[in-house]
Amino acid sequence: MKSVLKDYIRFEGDASTKLKDEVAKETALAIYVNGRHFTTSMMSPQMKKEFVLGNLLSEGVIKSAEDVESMRIRDDIAKVITKNPVKVFAAKRVIVSGCGGASGFLDESKLTKVDSNLKLDRKTLFEGMKNILRSELYKRTGGTHTCAILDVSKMERIYIAEDIGRHNALDKVIGYALAEECHFPDTFVVCTGRISSEMALKCSIAKIPIVASIGAVTSLAVDIANKTGITLIGFVRGRRMNIYSNEQRIR
């Protein structure tokens, strides 16, 4: 993951020192679908293809990678043509790195029920969480989020993505797994950031049954998880966790 060096001045008491610091790189990516502007996101510059795939899936534009006829990414512009004549109506949106999309979540009729028989051992969840705490860029800059998707049916397969935005990291890892033909109902997500309503919605659209974070969850995320059948877990630290919905999946 890319970073850049920036000058800064450190103050300690009355003394000041000029230094250089490694900071996470941020760029813009504009996505066009069938010739129409869909969204512009501020993000980390790596894994652009995976981000586009994951964003289009989690926003309900596509249902699988097969729905994409072609994708061209050049610099800060991604142009996608779908096999079916999908029209997008969210033109001129700009999503900053700390926010997400998923603007349709307030309409309960559009909530997607997650149908999965997945049962997860707590030890497996704790081990999965360890994978995202090994991010070298986070250790160097303190400015990124990490998300991982773990396939329980193929426990050797782990998909990991990093970004300055937690929603972006989720979209990237969803797109990464989607491109690898991952079966989402057999997976669970672990992440470093707060789980908001947008993130819960993205996971429900992708059919991911278990979502866990080392951080907090929001009230609307819990409501969405209950309505869509997601097992929502927060504050996974050491051997502790808080399960906010559908606890029957965890044993």
HELIX and SHEET records of a PDB file:
HELIX    1   1 LYS A   48  SER A   58  1                                  11    
HELIX    2   2 ALA A   65  ASP A   67  5                                   3    
HELIX    3   3 SER A  103  LEU A  106  5                                   4    
HELIX    4   4 GLU A  108  LYS A  110  5                                   3    
HELIX    5   5 ARG A  122  ILE A  132  1                                  11    
HELIX    6   6 GLU A  136  THR A  141  1                                   6    
HELIX    7   7 VAL A  152  LYS A  154  5                                   3    
HELIX    8   8 ARG A  166  ALA A  179  1                                  14    
HELIX    9   9 PHE A  184  ASP A  186  5                                   3    
HELIX   10  10 SER A  197  ALA A  206  1                                  10    
HELIX   11  11 SER A  219  THR A  228  1                                  10    
HELIX   12  12 GLU A  247  ARG A  249  5                                   3    
SHEET    1   A 2 SER A   3  GLU A  12  0                                        
SHEET    2   A 2 ALA A  15  ALA A  24 -1                                        
SHEET    1   B 5 VAL A  68  ARG A  74  0                                        
SHEET    2   B 5 ILE A  77  THR A  82 -1                                        
SHEET    3   B 5 THR A  27  VAL A  33  1                                        
SHEET    4   B 5 ARG A  36  MET A  43 -1                                        
SHEET    5   B 5 VAL A  94  ILE A  95  1                                        
SHEET    1   C 6 ILE A 158  ASP A 163  0                                        
SHEET    2   C 6 HIS A 145  ASP A 151 -1                                        
SHEET    3   C 6 THR A 187  CYS A 191 -1                                        
SHEET    4   C 6 ILE A 210  SER A 213  1                                        
SHEET    5   C 6 THR A 231  ARG A 237  1                                        
SHEET    6   C 6 ARG A 240  ILE A 243 -1                                        
END                                                                             
